[in-house]
Amino acid sequence: MPNNLRLTVRQQELMRDENGYQTWRAHECPEELAADETALILCDIWDRHWCRGAEERLAGLLPRMNGVVQAARLQGIMIIHAPSDTMAFYTGSPARQRVLDAPRTAPPQELPHDDPVQPIDSSDGGCDTDNNSGTVHEGVWTQQHPAIEINHSKDAIGDDGRELFNLFAQRGIRNVLIMGVHTNMCILNRSFAIKQMVRWGFRVALIRDLTDTMYNPARPPYVSHEEGTRLTVEFIEKFWCPTVDSQDLV
């Protein structure tokens, strides 16, 4: 019997309060997904970053991330490692070849979708600490962080949305879970990330406790880094897709 995932998904809904004023409120509901129709994408969980704060916050998430990957794999979820700009490192690996070997499939016509302005300003690059590894936007990463286990006999490695669409079509993937960094940048905007997957018609959910933003509190709206991340998660829940907690997967 195929394994079904039992998740509690959260979205923000525009509702009217007791005085008739419109307000956003979180709404949670149970949902079941077929595990063999679900992929978990690990977005840009790199071995290094040019921003010290980004590296330190990721380090705190890595043990939980790896535990979720292992639990998801055991349940039959397909694991997609997507450390952008590092595909040369994985040349010839079975997990990378699995993506390249998938038959080319034309994606469907994209669904129209509004693209509202985000609630935080990351125009300065979003770093909240002195840089320790290079200049802003310099690609210092070389591979996925080694704290995340890759099972080359089952997993897939790819950073191109069209390539992953081919694989999903081959494997009958309809649902996409995503975790990693950074929520306001790559998690939303990569060719394999939330916006594109939503526009292709996949059922998408962000694992909200296993993500982090690039946000500097010295920029609008002048809140703490943690609050900036919370605002970005709520933005995604309002306009793009629901979120889930990693506890549902472990």
N, C-alpha and C positions, 0 to 999 in steps of 0.2 A: 504494500500500500504506500503511495506517495505520502511524504511527510508534509503536513500543513503548518505554516508559521502562524502563531496567534499573537498578533501585535495590537498595541493600543496606539492609535495614530492621533496626533494633535494638530489641529488647524486653528487659525484665528478667523472668527466670523464677525461680520458687521451686523450688529443687532441694535435694537432700541431699548434704552433703559426705562425705568418706571415713569420717568418724566417725558418720554417720547424722544429723547435725544439719541442720535446714533453713536455707538461706541464699539470698539473691538473687544471681543471676549474669546478666550481660549475654549475650544470644544474638543473633547476627547471621545473616541468611539472605538470599539473593538473591530478588528479586521483580520481575515484569514487570507494568506497567500500560499500558493503551492510552492514548496521549496525548490522543486526541480524546474520551476518557471521563473526563478528569482536569481539575480546576480547581485553581488556586493562589490562595489567599486571603491578601491582605496586610492583617493586622489592626492597626489603629490606629497606623499609621506616620505620626504627625502632624507638622505643621510646627513646633509648639512644645509644650512641656510645662512644668508648674508646678515640676518638680523639676530642678535643674541637673544632677545626676548622671544622671538618665534621658536628658536631652538629649544629654549628652556621650557616653554609651555608644551611643546610637542613631547619632550622627554617625559613629562608627567602623564601624558596620555598613552604612551607606547605600550606599557604592560597590559592595560585594558584592551587596547586595540588588538593586540596579538591574541588575547584570550577570546575576543569576539570572532576573529577570523577563524580560529580553530573550532569554536562552537558552531559557527555557520557552516563551515566545510562538512562537519560531521552530520549536519542536518540535511545535506544535499544541495546547499546553496553554492552557486558557482562563484569563485573568488577571482576578481579582476584586479591585478596590481597595475596601477597607472601612475608611475612616477615620471611625469612629463620630462621630455628632453634628455632622457637617459637610455633610450632604446639600444644604443650601440653597446652598452654594457651587457645586454642580454642576447646579443646576436648568437644564434645557434642553440639557444636553450629550448627545451621542449615546450615550456609555457609560452614563450614568445612565438615559437613556430605554430603553436595551436591557433593563434590569432591570424597569422599570415596565411595559413592553409584553409581558412574558412572561405567557402565560395562567395564570390561577389554578389551582393543583393542590393537592388535599388531601394533606398529608403522611401517611405511614403511621403506624400505631399505634407509639408509641415503645417501643423495647426497654428492658426493665428493666436498671438498671445501678447498682451500688454507687457511693457518692460518699465515699470515705475522706477523712479530715482531711489537709491538706497538711503537709509537713515543715517549713515556715517560717512564721513569724508576721509578717504584714504589717498587723496591726490599727492600726498608727500611720500608715498610708498608704504605708509602704515606702521613703520617701526617705532616702538616706544622705548628703545634702548640705544646706546651707542652701537654702531655696527662692529662686529667682531670678525667678519669673514670676507669683507669686500665692499664694493660700492652698491648703492641701491639698484635693485633689479639685476645684479650680476649673478649669473648662473653658476654657483659654486658646487651644486649638487652633482653627484656622479651615478647614483643608484638609489633604489628604495632603501630606507633605513633597515639595517640588518636585524633590528629587534623584531621585525615582522617576518614570520616564517613564510617562505614560498614553497608550495608543494608542486614540483614540476610535473608530476604525473597527473595532476588534476586541475591546477590553476591555470590562469591565462595572464599574459603581460601585454599591455598595449596602451598607447596614449593618443590614439587617433579615433575619433568618434565613428567615422565611416567603417574602419576596420572592426571596431567592436560591434557595430550594427550587423555586420556580416556574421560574426560569431553568434550574436543573439538570435538572428534569424535561423541559423543552423541548429541551435540548441533549443529553440522554442522559448526563449526568455521574454517574459512580458513585464516583469517587475524589477525595479532597480532600487537598491538601497545604496546610499553613498555616505562615506565618512572620510575624514582627512582634513587637509588645509588648502587654502584658507577660505573661510566661509563666504566672505564678501568678494572674493576674487575667483580663484580657480574652481571652487566648489560650484559656483554659479555659471562660470563663463567658459570653461574648457569645452572642447568639441565633444567630449564624452560626459559632460556634467549636467547639472540639473536643467538649465534652460533648454539645451538641445534635446535631452531625453524627454522632457515634457512636450516639446514641440513635435517630437516623433510619435507621441502617443503612448509612451510607457507609463506605467504606474510607478511613481517615484516617491521616495521618502528619504529625508536626511536623518542620520543618527545624530541627534542634537547634542549629546554629551561627549561625542568623540570628534569635535571640530573646534577650530579656533580662527579668529579673524586676524587680519593685519590692520590694526587700528592704533593710532597715536592719540591719547587723550588731549593733546594740545591742539587737536583739530575738532571742528564741529562734529557732534553736538556738545563737545567738552564734557564727556562723562568718563568714567573709569573704563579700562580695557574690557573688563568683565561685562560691564553694562553695554558696551559697544557690541560685544558678541551676542548678548541676549537680544538686543534690538535687531540685529541682523537675522538671528534665528526666527524672531517674530515676523520680520519682513518676509522671509521665505514662506512661513506658514500662512501669511495673508495672501501672497500673490503668486506663489509658485507650486508648492507641494507641501504635504504634511510632514511632520517629524515623528520620530519614535525614540525611545530610550533604549540604550544597549542592553539593559536588563532583560528586555523581551527576547533577546537572542541567546542569552547565556543561561 
